[in-house]
Amino acid sequence: MISDRALPKVENLDQWLAQRIAEEELLTSRAEVEAAFREGTAQVISALESLTPVEIESTLDSGQGWQMSMIWVMGLPGWHSTLHTGQIDYLQTCWGDQEIYVG
């Protein structure tokens, strides 16, 4: 959304979600997940760095009667990562796993 300067236009939500799930299921090892995360992070940083001040202040239209600000969209990747970090922390707590895996 940041690099495209637009919200996704999804014609068939079920098909779109199935594609996202299929992409995730291709990742079967911790190394693959880490590589995908790091690549995605680099893409987000690149997209953020490419925004002009005018684009940062823009509003993205969904085409469905609602909008969101680019500033709000810019915060989504960090929020998304924070939520997943919390999920991992919760599972580690439930399983008694106190090892730190990120160096």
Secondary structure, 3 states (H helix, E strand, C coil): CCCCCCCCCCCCHHHHHHHHHHHHHCCCCHHHHHHHHHHHHHHHHHHHHHCCHHHHCCEEECCCCCEEEHHHHHHHHHHHHHHHHHHHHHHHHHHCCCCCCCC
